[in-house]
Amino acid sequence: MLKGRCALLTGSIGGIGYAMAKALAEAGASVVLNALSDPATGDAAADRLSSETGRDVVFDGADLTDVAAIEGMVENARTRFGNIDIVVNNAVVRHFSPVDQFRTEDWNRSLAVNISAAFHCIRLAVPGMRAKGWGRIINMSSIFGARGAENRIDYVTTKTALLGMTRAVAIETALTGITCNAISPGAVPTPALLSRIPEMGAAEGLSAAEAEHRYAAARHPTERFVDPAKVGALAVFLCSPAANDITGATLPIDGGWQAR
């Protein structure tokens, strides 16, 4: 379905980003992975994905706080693949701190990676998409784009802002063959999350499995985590002809969390 298309995904050498990259590659797309990691780790992720899917996959370690680096990443992708047809803005940094103790440098970094980098990837990709009459932009928001949480001022603010960016871009590109949508996952079993949960349950004598179930059940009526592969499948759907008329939308994939 996506043969001949190129997908650029930020924050994509692990977790949800890698799952989405794999799904798009399995659907036929060539892929540019991105993360702020050492080249060996990034190249290994690209080699693994290429081996798993048989697609052309490259890694670009552009620092998303650096506009020139983002521009270079997009130009490198165009040189390699001819165009960027799909952009998935998934990269995120977050800090846990009360608002009155939040460090200015942490706030500025969150804005740069979570919001400004998404803007720059979009603005740089749209001309090529418009010229081809086809493009897909997917902004990764979160359940916290729809609700607040303490000690997460940067995460809640930026995930909410991505929804506004999605609507604005969707309206601007509505007649061009480009769609722009947001995906809002609930709790996904990323390594970072799973590493914290056993400690949460240890105080009550819970096993790791019991703690994980309690964590998911407290949030999702389905009482299970969101499978990253299902997030990838949703991204592929948004790139399919069936989704041609879906733009400016926010699609929750949260086990019913927002319905609570």
N, C-alpha and C positions, 0 to 999 in steps of 0.2 A: 504493500500500500504506500509506503514512504520511500520506495526506491528512487534514488536520484535527489532526495532531499538531504539537507545538512541540518543537524540539530546542535545548538550550543547550549550547554547547561552549566550554570555556575554552581559551585558547591557540590560537586558531583562525583567525587572519587569514593564515596561511601554513603551509607544510610539511604534516605529517600532519594537523594540526587542520583546515586548509582542505580537504584532500582528503576527510576524513570528513564535513565540513559539506556539501560538494558532493554526495557520495553520498547523504546523508540528504535533501537538498533534491530531488535527482533522483527519489528515492523518494516525494516528495510532502510532506515536512515543511517547515513554516516554521522559520526558523533565527535564533537569537541568537548572533552572533559575539562573542568577547571576546578582548582582549589589552591589555597595558599599552603603548599606543601613542598618538600624537596623534590627535585626532578625525578629522582629514582623511584620514589613512591608513586608519583603521578604517572610516570611512564609504565610502571608495573600495573596500575589500575587500567590504563588504556590497553595494554597488551592482553590483560585478562579478559576485558570486555570484547576485544576483537576476536580472541580465541573462542569465547562463549557464543558469539553471534555470527562470526564470519564477516563482519562489517569493518569498514575503514574507521579506525578510532585513533584520535590523537589527544595528547594532554597539553594544556597551556596553563602555566602557573601564574598568570597575570594577577598582580595585587589589585584587588578591587577598590582599594582606597586611592588608587593612582589612575587618573583619567587617561593619561598617555598610555599606560599599560593596557587598559581596556580597549582603547583604540587600536593598539598593536595586536591584541588578541583577535579582534574582529577582522583586521586586515589579513592576519595570518590565516584565518579560517577561509576568507574569500580567496586567497591565493591558492590554498590547498583544494577547496571544494567548489569554488566558483560563486557561491552565495551562501548566506545563512537564511534558511527557510523557517526554522523553528527556534525560538528563544525560550528557555526555561530559566527564570530568575529564582533560583533556589538558595543561593548563598545567604548565610545569616551568621551574625555574631550576637551574643546576648550576655548580659551581666546581671547578677542578682544583688540588688542593693536598694535600700530605701531612697526615695527621691532626694531627700535632703542630704544624703551622703554620696550621691552618685557623682563619680568623677567626670569632669568635663571632657577629658580625653577619651573616656569610654563612651560617653554620649556621642561625641563627634565620630568615632569609629563606627558605631552602630548605624548612624545616619548614612555614613559613606558606603558601607557594605550593603546594608539592608534596603536602602531606598535609592541613593544616588547612583549606585552601580546598576541597578535595575533600569533607571531612567536612561543611562548612557548606553546600555546594551540595546534598549528599544530604539532610541533615536538613531543609532548607528545601523541597525538592521532594517528599519522600516523602508528606507529608499530602495534597497534591493528587493525586498518583498513586494513593494508597490510596482516596481518595474516588471516583475514576473506575474503580478496579479494574484499572488497567493502567499500567505504567511500565517504563522501561528505563534502567538505570544502567550505564555503561561506564567503568571506570577504566583509564587507559592506564599500564600498567607497562612493562616492558622486559626484554630478555634479562638485564639486570643485576639483575632481581628474583630471578633463579635462580642467580647466580654473583657472585663478588667481582671487584674491579678496584682497582688501586692508584691513589691520588690522586683518588678519586671517592667519598669517604666519604658525602657528602650524597646523591648520586644513587643509589648502591647501597642505602643505608638507606631512603630514601623510596620507591623503587620496590618494595622488598621489603615495606615497611609497607602499601602499597596492596593487596597481595594479602591480607593479614590483614583489612583493612577490607572488601574485597570479600566474603570468606567470612562475616564477621560480619553485614553488611547482608543478604546473601542468606538467611541463616537467619532473621533477624528478619522478612523480608518474604515468606517462602516461600508463605504462604497468602493473599497480597493481590493477586496478579496482577502483581506487580513482580518483575523479575529484575535481578540485579546480577552482572556478570561483568568480568573483566579481560582486556585484550589485551596481549600481550607481543611487540612487534616486535623484530626484529634490526636490522641496519644498513639504514637508509633514506636515500636520497640527498637529504638536506635541504641547502639552500644553505650552512648553517654547516659541515656535514661536507665537502661537496664543495670548499669553499674551503680546507680544510686538507690534503686528500689530495695535490694536486700538489707541495706543499712536502715532504711525506713522501717522495715518490718522486724528487724532484729530485737528492738526494744520490747516487742510483744511476743517474742518467741516464735515468729512465723518463719517457715521455710521460704526459700527464694521463690518457689512456685506459688505458694500461698500469698506472699507479698505482691507478686506480679498480678495475680488474679484480683486481689483487693484493690490495687491501684487502678486497674482497668475498669473494674466494676463500679468504683466510686465515680467514674466519669462517664462511661459508655453504658447505656442500657443494654447493649449487646453483651456486656461483661467480657469483652476481649479487646485486645489491641487492634489497631488498624494495620493490615498487612501492607508493607511497602510495595509489594508487587501489584496490589489493587490500585494504589496511587498511580503507579506506572501505567496500568491499564486505562485509567481515567485520562491520563495525558494522551495516550494513543487515540482514544475515542475523540478527544477534542481536536485531533489532527485528521480525523476521518471525514469523508463527505457527509456522514450523518450529523455532524456538528457544524455544518456550514452556517446555520442560522443562530448559533449560540455565540454571542459576543457580549462583553460587558457583564458577564455573570460571575457570581461567586458560587462555587460548587463545594458544599461540605462533604467530607468523607470522614465521619467522626463517630460512627457507631451510635448515632442518635444523641450525641452530647448536647447539641444546640437545641434539641427538642425538649430537654429537661426543664 
